[in-house]
Amino acid sequence: MKEITTKIIQGDCKDVLKTIDDNSIDLIVTSPPYADRREHTYGGIKPEKYVDWFLPISKELLRVLKPDETFILNIKERGVV
Ligand SMILES: C[S@@+](CC[C@H](N)C(=O)[O-])C[C@H]1O[C@@H](n2cnc3c(N)ncnc32)[C@H](O)[C@@H]1O
């Protein structure tokens, strides 16, 4: 039986992802901030800046995900202009 381990790492994903090895993750489920939302909660990201904000994060997500494994993205259409 394949051993499944769970570890919760709280922090800014831009910093936390750097601590995770290449090709080491089986499943990524992410619900990033929606553009122009929650300005007062976590700063909010302008729609026109969204791709530039998310691209470096998505590159890291691709780096840590094992080839042929699963990436689930929950996002609203406002995120991409
Ligand atoms: C759309 S909400 C996700 C809500 C969550 N799925 C739920 O059901 O409660 C986006 C979340 O991303 C978090 N967030 C914003 N910037 C972040 C970052 N740089 N690193 C990690 N989390 C971040 C926010 O704090 C917020 O909880």
The ligand as an SDF file (V2000), in Angstrom:
LIG
                    3D

 27 29  0  0  0  0  0  0  0  0999 V2000
   -9.9730   32.6780   -3.5720 C   0  0  0  0  0  0  0  0  0  0  0  0
   -9.3180   32.5840   -1.9430 S   0  0  0  0  0  0  0  0  0  0  0  0
   -9.3410   30.8370   -1.6380 C   0  0  0  0  0  0  0  0  0  0  0  0
  -10.3570   30.5280   -0.6120 C   0  0  0  0  0  0  0  0  0  0  0  0
  -10.4170   29.0840   -0.2190 C   0  0  0  0  0  0  0  0  0  0  0  0
  -10.4700   28.2100   -1.3380 N   0  0  0  0  0  0  0  0  0  0  0  0
  -11.6730   28.8670    0.6200 C   0  0  0  0  0  0  0  0  0  0  0  0
  -12.5700   28.1780    0.1490 O   0  0  0  0  0  0  0  0  0  0  0  0
  -11.6860   29.4080    1.7050 O   0  0  0  0  0  0  0  0  0  0  0  0
   -7.6250   32.8780   -2.1740 C   0  0  0  0  0  0  0  0  0  0  0  0
   -6.7670   32.6000   -0.9350 C   0  0  0  0  0  0  0  0  0  0  0  0
   -5.4120   32.8140   -1.3270 O   0  0  0  0  0  0  0  0  0  0  0  0
   -4.6900   33.3220   -0.2060 C   0  0  0  0  0  0  0  0  0  0  0  0
   -3.4930   33.9810   -0.7360 N   0  0  0  0  0  0  0  0  0  0  0  0
   -3.3900   35.2110   -1.3130 C   0  0  0  0  0  0  0  0  0  0  0  0
   -2.1240   35.4270   -1.7100 N   0  0  0  0  0  0  0  0  0  0  0  0
   -1.4050   34.3140   -1.3480 C   0  0  0  0  0  0  0  0  0  0  0  0
   -0.0270   33.9300   -1.4680 C   0  0  0  0  0  0  0  0  0  0  0  0
    0.8690   34.7180   -2.0450 N   0  0  0  0  0  0  0  0  0  0  0  0
    0.3510   32.7270   -0.9930 N   0  0  0  0  0  0  0  0  0  0  0  0
   -0.5340   31.8950   -0.4110 C   0  0  0  0  0  0  0  0  0  0  0  0
   -1.8740   32.1840   -0.2760 N   0  0  0  0  0  0  0  0  0  0  0  0
   -2.2730   33.3890   -0.7340 C   0  0  0  0  0  0  0  0  0  0  0  0
   -5.6670   34.2670    0.4420 C   0  0  0  0  0  0  0  0  0  0  0  0
   -5.3470   34.4700    1.7760 O   0  0  0  0  0  0  0  0  0  0  0  0
   -7.0060   33.5070    0.2460 C   0  0  0  0  0  0  0  0  0  0  0  0
   -7.2760   32.6960    1.3640 O   0  0  0  0  0  0  0  0  0  0  0  0
  1  2  1  0
  2  3  1  0
  2 10  1  0
  3  4  1  0
  4  5  1  0
  5  6  1  0
  5  7  1  0
  7  8  2  0
  7  9  1  0
 10 11  1  0
 11 12  1  0
 11 26  1  0
 12 13  1  0
 13 14  1  0
 13 24  1  0
 14 15  1  0
 14 23  1  0
 15 16  2  0
 16 17  1  0
 17 18  1  0
 17 23  2  0
 18 19  1  0
 18 20  2  0
 20 21  1  0
 21 22  2  0
 22 23  1  0
 24 25  1  0
 24 26  1  0
 26 27  1  0
M  CHG  2   2   1   9  -1
M  END
$$$$
